[in-house]
Amino acid sequence: MKKITTFILIATAFLLTTCKNLDNADPAPRNTFLKFYEGPYSMTAAAIEKIPGGFAVLANMVSPSNNSTINQTILFETDEIGIRIGDYHKYDNITAKSFKPLINGETLNGFIIVGDSIIINPNVDQAANVSISSMAVLVLNDDFAETRDRLYITDKQDLSINHPVKDDYFGGPVNLTENGEAIVLGTFKRGIVNQQNAPEEQMLFGLTQSRDSSWFKTYPLLANTYSNAKSIHASDGNIIWATAIADVQGDFTSSYLAIPFVQEQSVPINFSQAGETSTQLFLPSDIQPASSPAFGYGVVGTYSQITDGSKGNIFFLRVAANGTIIPGSDRYFDGIGSFNTATQNKDNSEILDEGKAITATSDGGFVLVGTMTTTPQKGNGGKDLFIIKVNAIGDIVWIKTMGGTGDDDPAGVTEASNGDIIVCGTNTLSGYASVFLMRMDKNGELTN
Amino acid sequence: MKKFYLILIFVALAWGASAQTTSCAQSVRLAQSVYDQGRLHELEDLINKALSSTSAACGQAEQVSLLKLLTLTYIYLEEPGKADETMLKLLQTDNYFKINEAVDPAEFVALYRTFRTKEIYRIGAALGVNASQPNVVNTISAVNDASSKYKYAIGIQFGASADVPLRLGKIKHYKLTLHGELLYTQHKFELEQKVSRGLNADNVELFQTLQGVESQNWLTMPISLQYNYLQNEKLNPYIAGGFSVGYLMGNGTLKSERFRDEAAALPETSFDLTREKINLSALIATGIKTKAGGGYVVLEVRYSHGLSRISSSETAFENQQATWGQYYADPVFKLSSLAIQGSYIINMFNPKKLRNRS
C-alpha cells in the first residue's frame, strides 16, 4: 500500500510540475517570428520603422465616441523579436499616413507623424464641405508624448461667395534630410464647387530641426489627379518620390507612372515617366533607395493592362540616382505565373496581384511585398501576402505567398541589421482587422 | 414419426458419447488396478492403447491420470528416459498440472521438479484511457498580452500486451516480469489562449480567446520491468518502471475556435500541425494482477513522462491557416500522460526438462 501511495504521489507531482502555462516557459531561442497586435476595435497598419532595439509600428483605429466615431492613430514599439514594449500610444483625430523616428546615434528622440485630420459636418450647404480634410503633423518625444501643438496644413480662409468650398489637404510620406530637417509630401484639392472631381495636386513642405514649418511648395505639374507612393527621399538637396497620374481626372482606373525629382524648394529637374503613351493602370506604391546610393532606387506597384481591377501584376523597376527610370529594368510578377516562369509578361495576369512596399537588401537586391488574390488554384483565402526577393536587376531570387482565410495586406517592409526581412501589415478576419509584424530570415523562412 | 426419429438420433449420439467416456474411464480404472497390483510391465501397452484409441478418445483429466500412471511405471521400471518423455507429455496435456506432495510418491515429485512447469510468457489485450498534458519547454507565441494554458483531455488506448516472467537465481516466485505492449494511443489535450485587446470606449477590457483541442494518434510500445512486491495470490500488486517509444501516425490535429468580445467569432477550424514522428517517454506504473481462467486480469495506473520534444521550433509557424487564421504558433513541448488500463493476459507454457536439474 505504501508503494502504491508513493507511486501516486510521484505521478501527481510530475503532472503538477509539468509546465502547462505557455507564458511560464522560456521563449524559444529564435530570431524569426510572426506576431499579431489586436486593439479593442479594428486596427489597420500604416507603416513600420526601425528604431534602436526593435521596431515602431504605426496604425489607425476608428473608435466609437459619444454616438459618433473618432479616428485614432496608434503607435507602438516592439523589441527585436516582436514583443510589444509598453502600451499602445493613441492620438485622437488623426489618420496617420507615415512617420519617421528621430534617432540620434543609438538614441531614440521621438517621432514625426503625418496624417489627415478630418472634420465631418453634415449640416452644411455644400456637399464638398461635409468632410474637410487637413494635413496634420505630430511631433512626439521619446516618451511618445506630443511635444508641441500639432501643425495643420489647412484652409484658413473663411467661406464666402468667392470661396464656397474649403480646400482639402491630405498627408503623405515624410522623411528627414541629411541635416535633420523634415520634408513632407502631400496632396490638396482646391476649394471649388465640384471639388469631388477636382484634380488632387501635389505639395511639399519642410520642417526645421525644431519642427517649425519652414517652406511650402505646390507642384501643379499637370492638372490631373496624383496618387503618391508611400515614400519620399531627400539627398543632396534633391527630393524624389514616385507618383501615378490618372489619365482621366478623378478616375483612378487608368494611369501612368512618373518620378518627380525636384530641387528642394524649387522646380522639378527631372520628371521621368512610363506608360504615358498607352492605356493601363500603372500605380506605384513605394520607392526606396538601393543599398548603394549609386544604384538609385527601386519602385514597386501594381500594373494592369485591363483597368477593371480584376487582374494585375506586381511591377518592379529601377530608377537612376538622377530620377530617370532605367529603360528595360521593369519586371512583372504574377501570383500564379511567376511560380512557373522566371520572366512574366507584363500583360499576362491570371489574378489580381498588387505591389505595396519595397526595401533594399544589403546584398544589392530588393524585397517586394504585395498581395495576391486567392483563386481555387492558389492561396489560403482572401488576399494573401505575396513576397518576392529580387536581385539588383530584378530577377527572382525567391518568391513566396503566405496568409490565412482572411485578407493579409502589407503596409511596409524593411531589412533588419542582420539581413532578416521585416514585414508589417493588416490581417482582416471576419471584418475585424489586426496589425501583424513578421520577421523572416533573408531566405524568407520563418523557421529559425 | 419425425419426432421419433429425432429422439432416436439423440439417444444414439448420447449413447455413443457415453460409450467413449465410459471406455476411457474403464481404461483408467483398469490401469490403476494393474498398477496397484504391481503388474507394471502390462501397463505400457494398456495405457498407450487407451491414449491412442480413436474410438474411445480420452478427455484431458483421463489422459493426465493415464500419463501419471505411465510416468510412475517408468520410474519404477527404472526407465528414466521414458519417464521424462511421459512427464513432458503429461505437462503438455495439462499446463496447470500440480503435484500433491502429501500423496504423490517422492520419486514422482522429484521428477516433476526437474521440469519447467511455469508459464514462459503471457499475451493478451489491453484497453484503457489516458489524460495527456503538454509540458512546455519553450514558448512561441503569435500574440502579445496572452495568458495561455494547456489542459488535459481524455484519450483512449488499446492494443496487445505481453508479459515475460523472469526468475532470478533461486527465488521461488517470479517477482520480476518484463512487460511490453503495442498500443494504439490517442493523446488529446486542450488549449486556451486569452489575449487582452485593451479597453473599449467604456473602459471595459476586451479579450480574444482561442479554444482548441489537439488530437494525436500514436502507435506506442511501452516496455517496463514489473516488480511483484507482495506475493498475494489474489491481487499480486506490482510497481513498474520503464520507457515507451511512440510513433506518430499522421500529424497532430488542432480543432480550434476563436471568440472575440464585441466582434464576430471565427468559425471552428480544424488543421494539421507538424509533430515529431518519434516520442520517447519514461514511465512508472503500479497495478494488480488477479488470476482468472488461464491467465490474469491486470489493472494498471501508468504515468508516462515525455522525454523528447514532439514539436519543433522550426515548424512553429508552418501551418499558415493556424497562424494567419487563428493567431496560433506552436510552442515547443513534450507530452506526458497518466493512463488507467485494464488487460487480460493468457499464460503460455512450454514445459521442458531443465538441464541443470537431475
Interface residues (C-beta under 8 A of the other chain):
Chain A: K3 I4 F7 I8 I10 A11 F14 L15 T18 C19 K20 N21 L22 D23 N24 A25 D26 P27 A28 P29 R30 T32 F33 L34 K35 F36 Y37 E38 G39 P40 Y41 S63 P64 S65 I83 R84 Y88 N380 G381 M402 G403 G404 T405 G406 D408 N427 L429 S430 G431 Y432 S434 L446 T447 N448
Chain B: Q133 P134 N135 V136 V137 N138 T139 I140 S141 A142 V143 N144 D145 A146 S147 S148 K149 Y150 K151 Q193 V195 R197 G198 L199 N200 A201 L206 Q208 Y229 P237 I239 R260 E262 A263 A264 A265 L266 T269 I284 A285 T286 V301 Y303 H305 S313 E314 T315 A316 F317 Q320 Q321 T323 W324 G325 Q326 Y327 A329 P331 V332 S336 L338
